[in-house]
Structures are given as structure tokens and as C-alpha cells.
Amino acid sequence: MLAVIKTGGKQYLVSPNDKIKIEKIDKKEGEKIIFDKVLLFSKEDKIEIGKPFIKNRKVIAEVIKQGKGKKIIILKFKRKTRYKVKRGYRHPFTEVQIIKIE
């Protein structure tokens, strides 16, 4: 059983018991999330494609943790002018586990 969901402006291919990192959602650990924007659903040989979303289909997930990704270094440098700026950035994410697809 597979489904393609849309959240945070991105699309994810999921199946039950998958763990995925998505854009940050303001939910606490242990809370349930319902993704109702299902673009594609597949079970065995049967495939449903939405236009753009499938009605009466949803994916239920549970928040495992909130976190930040690896640090990305931003470095600006101009020679001969003594100009150097170094910055870091860590993108926030929410890790969820897919419980079931209805």
C-alpha cells in the first residue's frame, strides 16, 4: 500500500510504518497528524490518481520528534577589501511515522 501526500509545498511517497522528515509543523511529540491532501493511492494492482486530490482518502501519522537539520555554512568573501561574513543555518523539521492510510 502506497500513497503520495502533499505537505509543506513538497510531495512524499509513503507507506505504513515509514518514518519521514517533513517541513516543521507545530505539533507536540506523540500527537497525531492527518494528511488529507492525497495525490495518489495504490493498493496491489489498483491505482487511484487525484485531480488534484483524492476525496475520502487520508494518511494518519504520529509526531516522533521536532528537530533541526545539519548546519549549512554560508560564507561571503571579497578579496582585497577585508570583507568576510560567515553564517550558519539549521533548517527545522518534524519527523513523523506513518500509522495507516485510509
C-alpha positions as CSV (number, residue, x, y, z in Angstrom):
1,M,0.0,0.0,0.0
2,L,1.4,3.4,-1.1
3,A,0.3,6.9,-1.1
4,V,1.7,10.3,-2.3
5,I,0.9,13.1,0.1
6,K,1.5,16.9,-0.2
7,T,2.6,18.9,2.8
8,G,4.8,22.0,3.2
9,G,4.9,22.5,-0.5
10,K,6.6,19.2,-1.1
11,Q,5.4,15.7,-2.1
12,Y,6.3,12.5,-0.2
13,L,5.8,8.8,-1.2
14,V,4.7,7.0,2.0
15,S,3.6,3.6,3.1
16,P,2.6,2.3,6.6
17,N,5.3,2.3,9.3
18,D,7.6,4.7,7.3
19,K,9.5,7.5,9.1
20,I,9.9,10.7,7.1
21,K,11.2,14.2,7.8
22,I,8.8,16.9,6.7
23,E,8.7,20.7,7.0
24,K,8.1,21.9,10.6
25,I,4.6,21.5,11.9
26,D,3.6,23.0,15.2
27,K,2.5,19.8,17.0
28,K,4.0,18.2,20.1
29,E,5.6,14.8,20.2
30,G,3.1,12.0,20.3
31,E,0.3,14.0,18.7
32,K,-1.5,12.7,15.6
33,I,-1.5,14.5,12.2
34,I,-4.0,13.8,9.4
35,F,-2.8,14.5,5.9
36,D,-5.9,14.9,3.7
37,K,-4.1,16.1,0.6
38,V,-3.5,12.7,-1.0
39,L,-2.4,12.9,-4.6
40,L,-2.1,9.1,-5.4
41,F,-3.1,5.9,-3.7
42,S,-2.0,2.4,-4.7
43,K,-3.1,-0.9,-3.3
44,E,-1.8,-4.1,-5.0
45,D,-2.8,-3.6,-8.7
46,K,-5.4,-0.8,-8.1
47,I,-4.2,2.8,-8.5
48,E,-6.2,6.0,-7.8
49,I,-5.0,9.3,-9.1
50,G,-6.4,12.6,-7.8
51,K,-7.4,15.7,-9.8
52,P,-5.6,17.2,-7.9
53,F,-6.5,15.4,-4.7
54,I,-8.4,12.2,-3.9
55,K,-11.6,12.6,-1.9
56,N,-12.2,10.4,1.1
57,R,-8.6,9.3,1.4
58,K,-6.3,10.4,4.3
59,V,-3.0,9.4,5.8
60,I,-2.7,9.3,9.6
61,A,0.8,9.9,11.2
62,E,2.2,10.5,14.6
63,V,4.9,13.0,15.5
64,I,8.1,11.4,16.7
65,K,10.3,14.4,17.2
66,Q,10.9,18.0,16.4
67,G,14.5,18.9,15.4
68,K,16.9,20.8,13.3
69,G,18.9,19.5,10.3
70,K,22.7,19.7,9.7
71,K,24.3,23.0,9.7
72,I,24.8,24.8,6.4
73,I,27.6,27.3,6.2
74,I,27.1,30.5,4.3
75,L,30.4,32.3,3.5
76,K,30.7,35.6,1.7
77,F,34.2,36.8,0.9
78,K,35.6,39.7,-1.2
79,R,39.3,39.8,-1.6
80,K,41.4,43.0,-1.1
81,T,38.6,44.7,0.8
82,R,38.8,42.9,4.2
83,Y,35.3,41.7,3.8
84,K,34.3,38.3,5.2
85,V,31.0,37.1,6.6
86,K,30.4,33.6,7.9
87,R,26.9,32.5,8.9
88,G,25.3,29.1,9.7
89,Y,21.8,27.9,9.3
90,R,19.9,24.8,10.5
91,H,16.6,24.1,8.9
92,P,13.8,22.9,11.3
93,F,12.0,19.7,10.6
94,T,9.3,17.4,12.1
95,E,9.9,13.7,12.0
96,V,6.7,11.6,11.6
97,Q,5.8,8.0,11.5
98,I,3.0,6.9,9.2
99,I,0.5,4.9,11.1
100,K,-2.1,4.0,8.5
101,I,-3.6,5.0,5.1
102,E,-7.4,5.2,4.9
